[in-house]
């Protein structure tokens, strides 16, 4: 499904969605699944630590989501940065190899899954190379506030992300997933990078919100969606790591700003406490059945790629897959 280098990407996602039956299922929470399988992620690298210590667990989680019905699996590179690996003593070349490894593992998992499928039960599967925000690299929770300080400029963000995006774009992934984007400045940096580098695969932009009105920095959804919508390399726009109760309204707001495909993969509804680095459950959150009950409403509002983020599980994705598949029986 890779969009060939230099080719028009406008039909890439529409062709994929048509093969999926109109709607595609994105995978779910990654780090919590790695922890459930025994990984210790108490590290600034978070899930990217497993690229160094336990790549077999990454492959296992990808396969769990494929078995649950996912059409899109997102690589374990959200918190994998050249700068982060270098801070652990790796050379820049070793850091780049680890970025490539994140895609290789996902592609291997896809091939293992497809080899087990019969032609009748085979389905289209994309590998999305994850790019976390600058705040994710800082590992201080600032991807949930967008507050990077006055010293962080557009050019500094572009310089920070440039080589990482180049590596992932040439790694064998089908698209780049820019995730948990907290402000319009970083969205603009990504959009300019994609155009400047003439990136040879398409991308999606996913923002996050904590109030259902704006992105977490306070920037308007309309402005952020417009930045993504104006970039020819971007094929889908949406929200991830956002409470499920906010998604419907956010999809409607985003639809006013762009006609690109809408992708949504909310968290479980719990709140991340950056101070103690834990997810905190409050009343009415963390309910898988409640999250899945929203899926049809999101689809009707215009979302065509749907899945889960932090604290969701293969069980969640299996339930979402069932809801969407009923539309085509």
MOKACOR-V146878 format. One record per residue. RES is the residue in one small letter. PSI is psi in whole degrees, -180 to 180 (NA if undefined). Layout:
[[RES & PSI] [RES & PSI]]
//
This chain:
[[x & 2] [x & 137] [x & 122] [x & 148] [x & 132] [x & -5] [x & 160] [x & 128] [x & 3] [x & -33] [x & -4] [x & -54] [x & -37] [x & -38] [x & -43] [x & -47] [x & -36] [x & -41] [x & -28] [x & -11] [x & 12] [x & -28] [x & 140] [x & 150] [x & 124] [x & 151] [x & -173] [x & -158] [x & 138] [x & -52] [x & -43] [x & -30] [x & -39] [x & -42] [x & -38] [x & -30] [x & 5] [x & 2] [x & 142] [x & 110] [x & 21] [x & 77] [x & 147] [x & -25] [x & -17] [x & -129] [x & -26] [x & -17] [x & -33] [x & -19] [x & -26] [x & -43] [x & -30] [x & 66] [x & -24] [x & -31] [x & -36] [x & -47] [x & -41] [x & -42] [x & -42] [x & -46] [x & -36] [x & -42] [x & -36] [x & -41] [x & -26] [x & -10] [x & 9] [x & 139] [x & -18] [x & 124] [x & 135] [x & 132] [x & 164] [x & 41] [x & 9] [x & -47] [x & 18] [x & 110] [x & 154] [x & -43] [x & -39] [x & -41] [x & -38] [x & -34] [x & -18] [x & 5] [x & 3] [x & 151] [x & 167] [x & -35] [x & -42] [x & -38] [x & -43] [x & -39] [x & -36] [x & -36] [x & -46] [x & -37] [x & -36] [x & -38] [x & -40] [x & -42] [x & -44] [x & -42] [x & -38] [x & -44] [x & -42] [x & -44] [x & -40] [x & -45] [x & -47] [x & -34] [x & -26] [x & -15] [x & 149] [x & 162] [x & -35] [x & -37] [x & 4] [x & 153] [x & 158] [x & 137] [x & 130] [x & 148] [x & 120] [x & 121] [x & 115] [x & 135] [x & 111] [x & 164] [x & 171] [x & -37] [x & -32] [x & -41] [x & -39] [x & -26] [x & 35] [x & 13] [x & 4] [x & -11] [x & -11] [x & 6] [x & -29] [x & 10] [x & 95] [x & -7] [x & 159] [x & -20] [x & -16] [x & 110] [x & 173] [x & -47] [x & -37] [x & -39] [x & -41] [x & -42] [x & -38] [x & -42] [x & -18] [x & -56] [x & -38] [x & -45] [x & -41] [x & -48] [x & -49] [x & -35] [x & -28] [x & 15] [x & -9] [x & 1] [x & 162] [x & -28] [x & 167] [x & 130] [x & 103] [x & 115] [x & 152] [x & 46] [x & 121] [x & -12] [x & 166] [x & -25] [x & -45] [x & -34] [x & -42] [x & -39] [x & -45] [x & -46] [x & -43] [x & -39] [x & -46] [x & -40] [x & -44] [x & -39] [x & -6] [x & 53] [x & 136] [x & 5] [x & 155] [x & 177] [x & 160] [x & 152] [x & 123] [x & 125] [x & 175] [x & 151] [x & 147] [x & 3] [x & -5] [x & 7] [x & -50] [x & 172] [x & 170] [x & -25] [x & -15] [x & -9] [x & 148] [x & 147] [x & -40] [x & -46] [x & -44] [x & -44] [x & -34] [x & -37] [x & -47] [x & -42] [x & -26] [x & -6] [x & 121] [x & -22] [x & -15] [x & 126] [x & -12] [x & 151] [x & 146] [x & -149] [x & 141] [x & 170] [x & 45] [x & 142] [x & 137] [x & -33] [x & -18] [x & -14] [x & -44] [x & -50] [x & -37] [x & -37] [x & -43] [x & -40] [x & -42] [x & -35] [x & -26] [x & -20] [x & -19] [x & 152] [x & 11] [x & 162] [x & 149] [x & 129] [x & 132] [x & 130] [x & 88] [x & 165] [x & -173] [x & -10] [x & -8] [x & 167] [x & 135] [x & 124] [x & 104] [x & -27] [x & -49] [x & 1] [x & 50] [x & 153] [x & 132] [x & 123] [x & 134] [x & 174] [x & 130] [x & 9] [x & 168] [x & 21] [x & 108] [x & -43] [x & -38] [x & -46] [x & -49] [x & -29] [x & -20] [x & -16] [x & -46] [x & -37] [x & -40] [x & -41] [x & -44] [x & -30] [x & -17] [x & -2] [x & 137] [x & -9] [x & 121] [x & 137] [x & -148] [x & 163] [x & -141] [x & 133] [x & 1] [x & 164] [x & 173] [x & -33] [x & -41] [x & -46] [x & -36] [x & -41] [x & -40] [x & -43] [x & -42] [x & -42] [x & -46] [x & -36] [x & -25] [x & -20] [x & -12] [x & 15] [x & NA]]
//
